[in-house]
């Protein structure tokens, strides 16, 4: 059983206060590590009507569900990726892909929808989120929609909500699906209150990749240029990895973020065998699960990945992050 931190209780209170006065879609902003899953669990447990909690990856569905069970509550999962299609419980944790394909019967009686990583909800268009929300609203015109995110400002879009705070500060004149941010806590505040560890940045004194020659193509780098640059500088990789290993001698868990699959495999050749593993997009589901479990149980110390273990990855023992990519 978890006890909510003060800011988590305040987030729950702000949401309840908002929906008692206003049914427009609302946002709560909590940074990574703030415990969004616990806020979701408390809100779902308090709700009088049925609650649907949506996420776009199965890891988040599973994580939010597990935290809810810790509140001594029962719930269902509706996710093909987790091989479960339960729809009769008061609270359902579902993947957006599976819920979008559910029968009309599924959408009855929900009074609250919670969307984790809600910055993924577009303003308009035939997206799966809008398809689901339209079906839910048709069944219940008074439906409350809450979004949670750590990234309320998106490149190419701006703020994902129109107003912020009790004074209705206007963030954008453009229309947004979410109308108001009702609660926010910052990384700086969480560090000051002792909830997050102050990060210590270390620039390698030994060697590092030189990404200065990369040119932006719009707002992103060209992957082929990154590959060529790393190939030209591959002799530096063993030195960089040895430096990471030396710096991590007394650390518990090391995550290494790489620029490409080839780069990741090259890095693996320089890491200590038996305590290092690689996860990429093509890694089979069972193998990925076994690797992640071994890492969380500390049977592995080094976990290399290529833009995979980001959203929904929860490993509190990690105390070293190595970013071996341009951004």
C-alpha positions as CSV (number, residue, x, y, z in Angstrom):
1,X,0.0,0.0,0.0
2,X,1.4,3.4,-1.0
3,X,1.0,6.7,0.8
4,X,0.7,9.7,-1.5
5,X,3.2,12.5,-1.3
6,X,1.9,16.0,-0.6
7,X,2.1,17.1,-4.2
8,X,0.4,13.9,-5.4
9,X,-2.5,14.6,-3.0
10,X,-2.6,18.2,-4.3
11,X,-2.8,16.9,-7.8
12,X,-5.8,14.7,-7.0
13,X,-7.5,17.5,-5.2
14,X,-7.0,19.9,-8.1
15,X,-8.5,17.4,-10.6
16,X,-11.6,16.7,-8.4
17,X,-12.1,20.5,-7.9
18,X,-11.9,21.1,-11.6
19,X,-14.3,18.4,-12.7
20,X,-16.9,19.4,-10.0
21,X,-17.0,22.9,-11.6
22,X,-16.1,22.2,-15.2
23,X,-16.2,19.2,-17.6
24,X,-13.7,20.4,-20.1
25,X,-10.6,18.2,-20.7
26,X,-7.9,18.9,-18.2
27,X,-4.1,18.2,-17.8
28,X,-1.9,17.4,-14.9
29,X,1.9,17.9,-15.5
30,X,4.2,15.7,-13.4
31,X,7.8,15.1,-14.4
32,X,9.4,11.7,-14.8
33,X,9.8,10.1,-11.4
34,X,6.9,12.0,-9.9
35,X,4.7,9.0,-9.7
36,X,1.9,9.6,-12.2
37,X,0.8,6.0,-11.8
38,X,-0.1,6.7,-8.1
39,X,-2.1,9.8,-8.9
40,X,-4.0,7.8,-11.5
41,X,-4.6,5.0,-9.0
42,X,-5.9,7.3,-6.3
43,X,-8.2,9.1,-8.7
44,X,-9.6,5.8,-10.1
45,X,-10.1,4.4,-6.6
46,X,-12.0,7.6,-5.6
47,X,-14.2,7.8,-8.7
48,X,-17.9,6.9,-8.3
49,X,-18.4,5.8,-11.9
50,X,-16.4,3.6,-14.1
51,X,-12.9,4.6,-15.1
52,X,-10.9,3.9,-18.3
53,X,-7.1,4.5,-18.1
54,X,-5.5,4.6,-21.6
55,X,-1.8,4.3,-22.6
56,X,-0.1,3.8,-25.9
57,X,2.4,1.1,-24.8
58,X,1.8,-2.1,-22.9
59,X,4.5,-1.3,-20.4
60,X,2.6,1.7,-19.2
61,X,-0.7,-0.2,-19.1
62,X,1.0,-2.9,-16.9
63,X,2.7,-0.3,-14.7
64,X,-0.4,1.7,-14.0
65,X,-2.4,-1.4,-13.4
66,X,0.2,-2.7,-10.9
67,X,0.2,0.5,-8.9
68,X,-3.6,0.5,-8.8
69,X,-3.6,-3.1,-7.3
70,X,-1.3,-1.8,-4.6
71,X,-4.2,0.4,-3.4
72,X,-6.0,-2.9,-2.6
73,X,-8.4,-2.4,-5.5
74,X,-9.5,-4.7,-8.3
75,X,-9.3,-3.7,-12.0
76,X,-9.2,-5.2,-15.5
77,X,-6.8,-5.0,-18.4
78,X,-7.9,-4.6,-22.0
79,X,-4.7,-5.0,-24.1
80,X,-4.0,-7.5,-26.8
81,X,-0.3,-7.1,-26.1
82,X,-0.9,-8.4,-22.6
83,X,-3.2,-11.1,-23.8
84,X,-6.1,-9.8,-21.7
85,X,-9.5,-8.5,-22.8
86,X,-11.4,-7.7,-19.6
87,X,-14.3,-5.3,-19.7
88,X,-16.5,-5.8,-16.7
89,X,-14.5,-4.2,-13.9
90,X,-15.2,-0.7,-12.5
91,X,-11.7,0.4,-13.6
92,X,-10.1,-0.8,-16.9
93,X,-6.5,-0.2,-17.9
94,X,-6.3,-0.4,-21.7
95,X,-3.9,0.1,-24.6
96,X,-5.4,2.7,-27.0
97,X,-4.8,0.3,-30.0
98,X,-6.9,-2.5,-28.4
99,X,-9.6,-0.2,-27.0
100,X,-10.0,1.5,-30.4
101,X,-11.0,-1.9,-31.9
102,X,-13.4,-2.9,-29.0
103,X,-17.1,-3.5,-29.6
104,X,-19.7,-0.8,-28.9
105,X,-20.6,-2.7,-25.8
106,X,-17.3,-1.9,-24.2
107,X,-17.8,1.9,-24.2
108,X,-20.8,2.0,-21.8
109,X,-21.0,3.6,-18.4
110,X,-17.5,5.2,-18.2
111,X,-17.6,8.6,-16.4
112,X,-13.8,9.3,-16.3
113,X,-11.1,8.7,-18.9
114,X,-7.4,9.1,-17.9
115,X,-4.9,9.4,-20.7
116,X,-1.3,8.7,-19.8
117,X,1.4,10.5,-22.0
118,X,-1.5,12.7,-23.2
119,X,0.8,14.9,-25.3
120,X,0.2,12.3,-27.9
121,X,-3.5,13.4,-28.4
122,X,-3.8,15.5,-31.5
123,X,-6.2,18.4,-31.7
124,X,-8.2,16.9,-34.5
125,X,-8.2,14.1,-37.1
126,X,-9.3,10.5,-37.2
127,X,-6.8,9.3,-34.6
128,X,-7.5,6.3,-32.4
129,X,-7.7,8.6,-29.3
130,X,-10.5,10.7,-30.9
131,X,-12.3,7.6,-32.2
132,X,-12.4,6.2,-28.6
133,X,-13.3,9.6,-27.0
134,X,-16.1,10.1,-29.5
135,X,-17.6,6.7,-28.7
136,X,-17.3,7.3,-24.9
137,X,-18.9,10.7,-25.2
138,X,-21.7,9.4,-27.2
139,X,-22.5,7.0,-24.3
140,X,-22.0,9.7,-21.6
141,X,-22.2,13.4,-22.6
142,X,-20.8,14.4,-19.2
143,X,-17.6,12.4,-19.6
144,X,-14.6,13.8,-17.8
145,X,-11.2,13.5,-19.7
146,X,-7.9,13.9,-17.8
147,X,-4.5,13.8,-19.4
148,X,-1.1,13.3,-17.6
149,X,2.2,14.2,-19.1
150,X,5.8,15.2,-18.3
151,X,6.1,17.1,-21.6
152,X,3.3,19.7,-22.0
153,X,5.3,21.7,-24.6
154,X,5.9,20.0,-28.0
155,X,8.2,21.0,-30.8
156,X,6.1,22.2,-33.8
157,X,3.0,22.6,-31.7
158,X,3.7,24.5,-28.5
159,X,1.6,24.1,-25.3
160,X,-0.8,21.2,-25.4
161,X,-3.4,23.1,-23.4
162,X,-4.9,26.6,-23.7
163,X,-4.8,27.8,-20.1
164,X,-2.8,27.3,-17.0
165,X,-3.6,27.6,-13.3
166,X,-6.4,29.2,-11.3
167,X,-5.8,32.6,-12.8
168,X,-6.5,31.2,-16.3
169,X,-3.2,32.3,-17.8
170,X,-3.5,32.0,-21.5
171,X,-0.8,29.8,-23.1
172,X,-1.9,29.8,-26.7
173,X,-4.6,31.4,-28.8
174,X,-4.8,28.3,-30.9
175,X,-7.4,25.6,-30.1
176,X,-6.2,22.6,-28.1
177,X,-8.1,19.4,-27.1
178,X,-7.1,20.0,-23.5
179,X,-8.4,23.3,-22.2
180,X,-6.6,23.8,-18.9
181,X,-3.6,22.6,-16.9
182,X,-5.0,22.2,-13.4
183,X,-1.8,21.2,-11.6
184,X,1.9,21.1,-12.2
185,X,5.0,20.3,-10.2
186,X,8.5,21.0,-11.6
187,X,11.7,19.0,-11.6
188,X,13.4,21.8,-9.7
189,X,10.7,21.7,-7.0
190,X,10.9,17.9,-6.7
191,X,14.7,18.0,-6.3
192,X,14.4,20.8,-3.7
193,X,11.9,18.7,-1.7
194,X,14.2,15.6,-1.9
195,X,11.9,13.5,-4.1
196,X,14.4,13.4,-7.0
197,X,18.1,12.9,-6.9
198,X,20.1,16.0,-8.1
199,X,21.7,14.9,-11.4
200,X,25.4,15.1,-11.7
201,X,26.6,15.8,-15.2
202,X,29.9,14.3,-16.2
203,X,31.6,15.2,-19.6
204,X,34.2,12.6,-20.4
205,X,37.7,13.9,-19.8
206,X,39.1,11.0,-21.9
207,X,37.2,11.0,-25.2
208,X,33.9,11.7,-26.8
209,X,32.2,11.7,-30.2
210,X,32.4,14.9,-32.2
211,X,28.9,15.6,-33.5
212,X,29.6,19.2,-34.4
213,X,29.5,18.5,-38.2
214,X,26.0,17.2,-38.2
215,X,23.4,19.4,-40.0
216,X,19.7,19.6,-39.1
217,X,17.2,18.5,-41.8
218,X,14.3,20.6,-40.6
219,X,14.1,19.7,-36.8
220,X,16.0,16.4,-36.9
221,X,19.4,15.0,-37.9
222,X,19.7,12.6,-40.8
223,X,20.2,9.1,-39.6
224,X,22.6,8.2,-42.4
225,X,24.9,11.1,-41.5
226,X,24.9,10.0,-37.9
227,X,25.8,6.4,-39.0
228,X,28.7,7.7,-41.2
229,X,30.0,9.9,-38.5
230,X,30.1,7.1,-35.9
231,X,31.7,4.7,-38.4
232,X,34.5,7.3,-39.0
233,X,35.0,7.7,-35.2
234,X,34.5,4.0,-34.2
235,X,38.0,3.8,-32.8
236,X,36.9,6.1,-30.0
237,X,34.1,3.8,-28.8
238,X,36.2,1.3,-26.7
239,X,37.8,4.3,-24.9
240,X,34.4,5.8,-24.2
241,X,33.0,2.6,-22.9
242,X,36.0,1.8,-20.7
243,X,35.5,5.3,-19.2
244,X,31.8,4.6,-18.5
245,X,32.8,1.2,-16.9
246,X,35.4,2.9,-14.7
247,X,33.1,5.7,-13.6
248,X,30.4,3.1,-12.8
249,X,32.5,0.8,-10.7
250,X,30.5,1.5,-7.5
251,X,27.1,2.1,-9.2
252,X,24.1,-0.2,-9.3
253,X,22.6,0.1,-12.8
254,X,23.8,1.7,-16.1
255,X,21.6,2.5,-19.1
256,X,23.3,3.4,-22.3
257,X,21.4,5.2,-25.1
258,X,22.9,4.8,-28.5
259,X,22.4,6.4,-31.9
260,X,21.7,3.3,-34.0
261,X,21.5,-0.5,-33.9
262,X,25.0,-0.8,-35.4
263,X,26.3,1.6,-32.9
264,X,24.7,-0.4,-30.1
265,X,26.2,-3.6,-31.2
266,X,29.6,-2.0,-31.5
267,X,29.2,-0.7,-27.9
268,X,28.3,-4.2,-26.7
269,X,31.7,-5.6,-27.9
270,X,33.4,-3.3,-25.4
271,X,31.2,-3.9,-22.4
272,X,31.8,-6.7,-19.8
273,X,30.2,-9.9,-20.9
274,X,27.5,-11.7,-18.9
275,X,26.4,-8.5,-17.1
276,X,25.6,-6.5,-20.2
277,X,22.6,-6.8,-22.6
278,X,21.1,-5.1,-25.6
279,X,17.5,-4.3,-26.4
280,X,16.4,-2.9,-29.8
281,X,13.1,-2.5,-31.6
282,X,13.4,-5.9,-33.3
283,X,14.1,-7.8,-30.0
284,X,11.6,-10.6,-29.6
285,X,9.0,-9.9,-26.9
286,X,10.0,-12.8,-24.6
287,X,13.7,-12.0,-24.9
288,X,13.0,-8.3,-24.2
289,X,11.0,-9.2,-21.1
290,X,13.6,-11.6,-19.8
291,X,16.4,-9.0,-20.4
292,X,14.5,-6.2,-18.6
293,X,13.6,-8.5,-15.7
294,X,17.3,-9.5,-15.3
295,X,18.3,-5.9,-15.3
296,X,15.7,-4.9,-12.8
297,X,16.8,-7.8,-10.6
298,X,20.4,-6.6,-10.9
299,X,21.6,-9.7,-12.6
300,X,22.7,-7.4,-15.4
301,X,24.5,-4.1,-14.7
302,X,24.6,-2.6,-18.2
303,X,21.6,-2.2,-20.5
304,X,22.1,-0.8,-24.0
305,X,19.1,0.3,-26.0
306,X,18.2,2.3,-29.2
307,X,15.3,4.6,-28.3
308,X,13.3,1.7,-26.8
309,X,13.5,1.9,-23.0
310,X,12.0,5.4,-22.7
311,X,8.3,5.7,-22.1
312,X,6.9,3.5,-19.4
313,X,10.3,2.1,-18.3
314,X,10.5,2.0,-14.5
315,X,13.9,0.9,-12.9
316,X,14.5,3.0,-9.7
317,X,17.9,1.4,-9.1
318,X,19.5,3.0,-12.2
319,X,22.1,5.6,-11.2
320,X,24.1,6.1,-14.4
321,X,22.7,7.2,-17.7
322,X,25.1,7.4,-20.7
323,X,23.8,9.3,-23.7
324,X,26.0,8.4,-26.7
325,X,23.9,10.2,-29.3
326,X,23.7,13.7,-30.7
327,X,20.7,14.7,-28.5
